[in-house]
Amino acid sequence: MLNPIQVLCSDITSLSLEPEPFASYTEADIISTVEFNHTGELLATGDKGGRVVIFQREPESHEPEFDYLKSLEIEEKINKIRWLPQQNASHFLLSTNDKTVKLWKVSERDKRPEGYNLKDEEGRMKNLSTVTSLQVPVLKPMDLMVEVSPRRVFANAHTYHVNSISVNSDHETYMSADDLRINLWHLGITNRSFNIVDIKPVNMEDLTEVITAAEFHPHHCNLLVYSSSKGTLRLCDMREAALCDKHSKLFEEPEDPSNRSFFSEIISSVSDVKFSHSGRYLLTRDYLTAKVWDLNMENKPLEIYQVHDYLRSKLCSLYENDCIFDKFECAWNGSDSVIMTGAYNNFFRMFDRNTNRDVTLEASRESSKPRAVLKPRRVCQGGKRRKDDISVDSLDFTKKILHTAWHPTENIIAIAATNNLYIFQDKLNQEMHG
């Protein structure tokens, strides 16, 4: 088994999030996305109430500590957040709800100018007849203040719900994807976008699949990938044509006819796709598995990881309670050697690609005491049970980890469990990251 991960930031209430598990919370408090910035110094979460909360790492500490910076009332349900590479002292991020993408500027100020000639201390214009001499304004220290301001609004381009945004490696453009279309935007132009993928049929009765996720290649600005509800991945090259309806590569795993069932198409739908940091691989998540694909091999995945295969016998009840439609995300560690994804009962899974070892861990209040070590968990399907085993019939399907994020360079992970945010780090062994 992989070495356990140690809790470093356990005071959940200090992160401006409701405690778990029995505290009252509303639908608006549920975290709907979580994303580290490119340096890993900032972490942003969005929730169903339209708030974006940003946490900053404490630079003086030798251990990761996250301080609450700012909560933004944006619009209902933040579907995705993506940070732009930092170009100056300010930070910029894109957020999207179902229809509208917004660009936000986050900056800090610890000095203020004083001694204006034409304005008084309150900022009001002086009576010019009272101004008899000129003075040089000076900057004076003040308490650190975080300023957040919306810079641009990209609206009116999507008929269907936006499920993905991705910033291009050219740092000038980004794309937004909904169920049937993908649009390309310039960060400086808000009133128009270019449609680069359109799978809407002439007759909607002929619709057989929808776009579920999309992402730009991390290094090649002309390449993008999008996934579908049929379990396929399409790699597109924008150099080949302005409209990328004809893909360059199609990644698809042939279905075993003997395993086909009523639920086959539902559970094969890809809920998330992520390029590896190297750009060589694709990581996808469907309902039961996580898969790694090599860009040079289209006919089958390079690796298949069973996330919770014990649910295969429970698909009927999961269909009846709508859990089968849950959209789990996935994440790479900084060296592309370990992948992470969520499951039910507040479990999350890690798979080491080099050793083929895996571990199941739980994000809970019980394990979030300072320096507490997370113990591997095991789900039992029957027969002999070990002391700490959990029966598959005892799993809580209302507790689900859909959103996870991995620090880009260090072995720090962020786990969104309903309305709680957990920050964990492997203090005992750094091999999981390298």
N, C-alpha and C positions, 0 to 999 in steps of 0.2 A: 504494500500500500504506500501511497505517497505520504510524505511527512505532513502532520497536521498544520493548520494555519492558526496563528495566534491573533487574538483580538487586541487591537491597539486603541480603537476609538469606540468606546462602549456606551457612553452616555448619550443615548439616542435623543432624549429630550433637548439636549444642548444643540442638536442639529435642527431645531425648529420643526421637528416631526413628531407626530403622536406616538406614545408608547404602545407596545404590543403585549399580550394578544387581546386583552379584554376591554381596553379603553375604547370609549365610543369614538367613532370617526365616521365621516360622511364619504360618499362616493368621490367628492371633489378632492379628498386627501390622498387618494390612491396614486402612487408614483407611476407614471406612464412612460418615462424614459430617463436614462442616466448616461452621462458622457464625460470622460476626462478630456481636458484640452491637450494640445500636442506636447506640452512639457510635463504634464501630469501635476502641475502646481494647482490647477483649478479643477473642480468637479461640479458639474451642473446637473440638477434634476428638474424634471417637469412633472406636473401632476394633472389630474383630470379637471381640477378647478381652474386651470390656466395659469398657475404660478410657476415661475422658474426660480429655483433656489440655487445659489452659487456658494460653494465652500472653497476656502483657500487654505493651502498648507502653511503651517506656521514655520517661517524660515529659521528662527532661532533654535528650534527644537531638533534633537537628533532622531526623534520619532515622529511619524506622521500624526499631526493634529489638524483637524479641519475646523476653521472658524466660520461662523455664519456671516455672510456679507450682505446679501440683499435678496429680498423676495419681490418678484415682479408680477403684478397682475397683468397678464397679457390677454389671452382669450381662452375660451373653454377648451379643455383637454389639449395638452401639448403632446403631439404625436412623436416628434423627433427633435433633437437638439444636435447641432453640429458646430464645432468651434472652427474659426478661421485661423490659419497660422499667424502668430503674432508678428507684426511688422514694426510696432513702436511700443510705447509704454502702456497703451490701452489694449484691451482685449475686445474682440468682436465675436459674436456668435449668431447663428441662424436658428430660429425656432419656427415650427409650423404646427398649426392645428389642422382641422380637416380641409380647409380651403385656402388659408392665407399664410405666406411665409414672411417673417420679419427679420430684419437685421438689427442687432442691438450692440451698443457700445458700452463697455464697462471700464470705468477709469477711476483712479484714486486721486484725492487732492488733500495735501496736508499744509498748504500755504494759501493765504488769501491776500489780494492787493489792498492796500489802504493808502489814503492820501490823494483821492481823486480831486481834480480841480473843479469839475463841473457837477459832481454828485456829492451828496452828504453820506454819512455813515450808513443810512438806511437805503442808499441807492437812488434816492429821489434827486431830481435836478435842482441845483441851487438857483437862487435869484442871481442872474449874471451881474447885476449892479453891485452885489456884495463881494464879487470876486475881484480882489485888488492886487493879488500877487500869485505867482505861479509856484507850484511845488511839484517835486518828483515823487510819483507813487512808489511805495516800497512793498515788498512781499514779507508778510509776517506769519510765523508758525500758527497752525490751528490744529484741532483734533482731526485725525484722519477721517475723511469722508469719502464714501463710495458713491459715485454718480453713475446712474444707469439711464440711458436714453435710447429711444427707438430712432434709428437712422433712416431706414428705408422699409417700405411695405410693398411686397410683391403679391398682388391680388388679381382676382378675376381671370385666372388662367386654367382653373381646374373645375370640371363639372362633377367629378367624383372625389371621394375622400383621399387626401394626400397620405400616403403611407411611408414615403421615404424622401429624404433630402441628402445630397452628397456634394461636398465641395471638391472641385477639380484640382489636380496637382498644378495647374497653371495659376492658381490663386486669383483668377479673374472671373471664373464662371462656376456655376453650380447647377445641379439638376434637381427637379422635383418630380416625383412619380405618384400617380394615382392608380386606380384599378385598371385603367385602359390606356393611359397615355403617360409619356415621359417628356417633360419640357426642359429645355436648356436656357438658363438665364445668365446675363452678365450682371455682376454684383453692383455695377454702377447704373444700371438701367431697369427701372421698375415698371414701365408701361408696356413692355412687350417681351415675349419669350419666343423661342423657336421649338416647335414640336419635332422631336427626333425619333419617337416611337409612338405608333398608334395601332393598337390591335382591336379597335372597336369595329365590329362587323357592320355591314350595311343594314342588316336586319338583326336586331338585338336577340331575336329568338335563336339565332345561329351562334350565340356566344358560348364558347366551350371552356375558356380559361380566363383568368385575370392576373394582372401583375401584382405580386405580393411584396417585393423588395427590389431595390436597385442601388448600385454603388459604382463610383468611378474607380479605375485602377489607381493605386497609390503613386505610381511613377509616370505612367504613359497617359497623357491628357486626352488622347484620342480613343481610349478603350473604356468601356463600361460593361457591366453585367446586370441583368435583371432576371428574377426568378418568377415562377408562375405557380398557380394553384394545381397544375398538373404534375408538379415535381421536376420541371425542366429548368435549365439555366441557359440563357442566351448571351453570348459574348458579342458585343457590337463594336465596330470600328468606324468612328465618325469620319475617317478619311475616305472611306469607300463610297459613301452617299450621304446626302443631307438628311434623308429619312432612313433610319436604321431598322426598318421593318424586316429587312433581310439580314439575318444574323451572320456573323463570321464563323461562329462555332456554336454547336448545340450539345449541351451536356445532359445526358439522359441515361438512366439506368433501366435496362429492360425488365419488365415485370414478369415474375414467375407465375404462370397461369394457375398453378396448383395452390398458390397463396391468395388468390383473388377472392375478395369478399365485398359485401355491401359498403364497408368502410375504407376500402383500398384507396380510392381517390382522395378521400378526406384526409387520411393520415399521411398521404404522400405529398400534400401541398407544402411547399417550402415557405416557412414563416420568416426566415432571415438568411441573408447571404453576406459574407464578409471576405474581402481579399486579405490574404496574409500580408504582413508588413513587407515581406520580400517581393510580393506581387506574383509569386510563382503558383500559389495555391488559392483555392476557394474553400471556405467553410460554410456549410449550409446546415440548417436545422429544420427537420420536419417533426411530426408529432412524437414519434417514438425514437428517432435516431438523430445523431449528428454525423455529417459526412465531410471528408476532405477530398477535394477534387484537384487533380493536376491539370493546369491549363493546356498541357500537351496531350492529354488523354480524355477524349470525350465520351467513350462508350460505357465507362463505369467509374465509380468513385475509387480513389486510391485507398481510402480507409473508411470504415463504417464503425461507428460507436453506438452501442445500445444504451440509451439514456435511462429508460424505465420499461424494459421489455415485459416486466411483470404485469403491465397494464393491458397487454394484448388480449387477455381473457375478459377484460372489463370494458371493452369498447362499446358494448351495447348501452350500459348504464352511463358511460361517459358521453355518449351521444345524446341520451335523454336529458342529462343535466347541462348540456351545451359545453362541457369542458373540452370535448374533442376539437372544438374550434379555437381553443386557446393558442395564442401566437407566442411561442418561446423564442428568445433571441440567443445569440451565441457570441463568443469573444475569443480572440487569440491572446496569448501572453506576448511580451515584447520580442521574444526570439522565435516565435512561431512553433515552439516545441510542445506547448501545452494548450489545450482548448478547454473552455468552460461554458456551461449552459445550465439553465434552471430546470426544476421539476416541481412536483407537488410536495405538500407537507413542509414547505419552506426548505426543501432540500435543493442543493445545487451540486452538479457533478463536474469533476475534472478528469481529463484523460491525458496522460503523458504519451506523446507520439513516439518517443525514443524507446521507452521501456515497455509500452503497452500496459502499464499499470493505470488503475483508475481509483477514484475515491468518491464517496458520497458524504457531503458535509451538510450541516443544518445551521441556518441563520435563525437564532432565537434569543429571547431575552435571557434565558437561563445560561446561555453560553457567552453572553456579552459582558461578563464582569471583567475588570481590568486584568490583563495578562492571562485570561482564561484560554485554555487550549481547546480548539474544536476537535471532538472525537469523531472518527469515521463512523458513519451509520450504515446499517444494512437492513434491507427489506426482505422479509421472509415470506415465501409463498405457501408454505405448509411443511409438514414433517417436523423434524427437530428444530427447535429455536434456541439460539444462544441468548444469553442474559439480556443484552441490549438490543436484540433484534426487534424490528417493528413489523407487524403483520400487514400484508398488503390491504387487508380489510379494515385496518385501523388508520389508513392514510387520510389526512384532511385535505380534500380537494378544493376547499375555499382558500387555503394557504398555498400560494403558488409564486414561484420566482420566475417572472417573465423577462425581467430586464437586469442585465449585468454589464459591468465594464471593467477592463483591466488597464492598470497604469501602463503607459507606453514604454517605460524603461525599468521600472522597479516591480517587485513582486507584491503589489498592493492591488486589492480588488474591491469593487463597490457592488453591493448586492441590494437591490430594491425588493423588499418583501412587503407587499400590499402598501401600507402607509409608513413603512419604516425604512431607513437607510442604514446599512451596516458597512463598516470599513474594516477589512481584515488584511493582515500581512503575515507572511511566512518568516518568522524570526529565527527559526531553528535551522533551516536549510535553504540555501539559495539555488539549489540545483533545479528546482521546478521552473525557475525563470531562465536558466541557462542550460 
